[in-house]
């Protein structure tokens, strides 16, 4: 019972953070929504069914992650946000090793994002 209550509570927090992430560019939406789905799937069928029917879940998780559909403009926006988020530590840290790792992470996002979303089925 305590585990179920904790999962419902944490699912509510991750749902709220994911929804705020729609409007705040630095807060990721999809990971919080995936966490919400996991937590509510393991605690409440009613909440899970409600959540998977919401417009935001269907836009940000269903189409992008499950159906692998994103427009080229959407992909460019997503990669631009990744670039901006990785640019901040790139500027703040004066370590060559950190900068190389950040560059590799960005290139991995660029290659994987393009392959994952734009490949022909």
C-alpha positions as CSV (number, residue, x, y, z in Angstrom):
1,X,0.0,0.0,0.0
2,X,2.8,2.4,0.9
3,X,4.6,1.6,-2.4
4,X,1.4,2.2,-4.4
5,X,0.9,5.6,-2.6
6,X,4.5,6.6,-3.2
7,X,4.3,5.7,-6.9
8,X,1.1,7.7,-7.3
9,X,2.7,10.7,-5.5
10,X,5.9,10.5,-7.5
11,X,3.9,10.0,-10.7
12,X,2.0,13.2,-9.9
13,X,5.3,15.1,-9.4
14,X,6.8,13.8,-12.6
15,X,3.6,14.6,-14.5
16,X,3.7,18.2,-13.2
17,X,7.4,18.6,-14.1
18,X,6.8,17.2,-17.5
19,X,3.9,19.5,-18.1
20,X,5.9,22.5,-17.0
21,X,8.6,21.3,-19.4
22,X,6.3,22.0,-22.3
23,X,6.6,25.7,-21.6
24,X,10.1,25.8,-20.0
25,X,12.7,24.9,-22.6
26,X,15.4,23.6,-20.3
27,X,13.0,21.2,-18.5
28,X,12.6,17.9,-20.5
29,X,9.1,16.8,-21.1
30,X,9.5,13.3,-22.5
31,X,11.6,11.7,-19.7
32,X,9.2,13.0,-17.1
33,X,6.2,11.7,-19.0
34,X,7.9,8.3,-19.4
35,X,8.6,8.2,-15.7
36,X,4.9,9.1,-15.0
37,X,3.7,6.3,-17.3
38,X,6.0,3.8,-15.5
39,X,5.0,4.9,-12.0
40,X,1.3,5.0,-12.7
41,X,1.4,1.8,-14.7
42,X,2.7,0.1,-11.5
43,X,0.3,1.8,-9.1
44,X,-3.0,2.8,-10.6
45,X,-4.7,1.5,-13.8
46,X,-7.2,4.4,-13.7
47,X,-4.4,7.1,-13.5
48,X,-2.4,5.3,-16.2
49,X,-5.3,5.1,-18.6
50,X,-6.2,8.7,-18.0
51,X,-2.6,9.8,-18.6
52,X,-2.1,7.8,-21.8
53,X,-5.3,9.5,-23.2
54,X,-4.1,13.1,-22.6
55,X,-3.2,15.2,-25.5
56,X,0.3,16.0,-24.2
57,X,1.2,12.3,-23.7
58,X,0.0,11.5,-27.2
59,X,1.9,14.4,-28.7
60,X,5.2,14.1,-26.8
61,X,5.4,10.4,-26.1
62,X,3.1,8.4,-28.4
63,X,4.1,10.1,-31.7
64,X,7.8,10.7,-30.9
65,X,8.8,7.6,-29.0
66,X,6.4,4.9,-29.9
67,X,5.5,5.8,-33.4
68,X,8.9,7.4,-34.1
69,X,7.2,10.3,-36.0
70,X,8.6,13.9,-35.9
71,X,8.7,16.6,-38.5
72,X,12.1,17.9,-39.7
73,X,11.2,21.2,-38.0
74,X,10.5,19.3,-34.7
75,X,13.8,17.5,-35.0
76,X,15.7,20.7,-35.6
77,X,14.0,22.3,-32.6
78,X,14.9,19.3,-30.4
79,X,18.5,19.2,-31.6
80,X,18.8,23.0,-31.1
81,X,17.7,22.6,-27.5
82,X,20.2,19.8,-27.0
83,X,22.9,22.1,-28.5
84,X,22.0,25.0,-26.2
85,X,21.9,22.7,-23.1
86,X,25.3,21.2,-23.9
87,X,26.7,24.6,-24.9
88,X,26.3,26.0,-21.3
89,X,28.7,23.5,-19.6
90,X,30.9,23.7,-22.7
91,X,31.4,27.5,-22.0
92,X,31.5,27.2,-18.2
93,X,34.2,24.4,-18.0
94,X,37.7,25.2,-19.1
95,X,38.6,21.5,-19.3
96,X,39.5,20.0,-22.7
97,X,38.3,16.6,-21.6
98,X,34.9,17.9,-20.6
99,X,34.6,19.8,-23.9
100,X,35.5,16.7,-25.9
101,X,32.9,14.6,-24.0
102,X,30.2,17.2,-24.6
103,X,31.1,17.4,-28.3
104,X,30.8,13.6,-28.5
105,X,27.5,13.6,-26.7
106,X,26.1,16.3,-29.1
107,X,27.3,14.4,-32.2
108,X,25.8,11.2,-30.8
109,X,22.4,13.0,-30.4
110,X,22.8,14.5,-33.9
111,X,23.5,11.1,-35.5
112,X,21.1,9.0,-33.5
113,X,18.3,11.6,-33.7
114,X,18.6,11.8,-37.4
115,X,18.8,8.0,-37.8
116,X,16.0,7.2,-35.4
117,X,13.5,9.7,-36.7
118,X,14.3,10.2,-40.4
119,X,15.3,6.7,-41.6
120,X,13.0,5.1,-44.2
121,X,10.9,2.3,-42.9
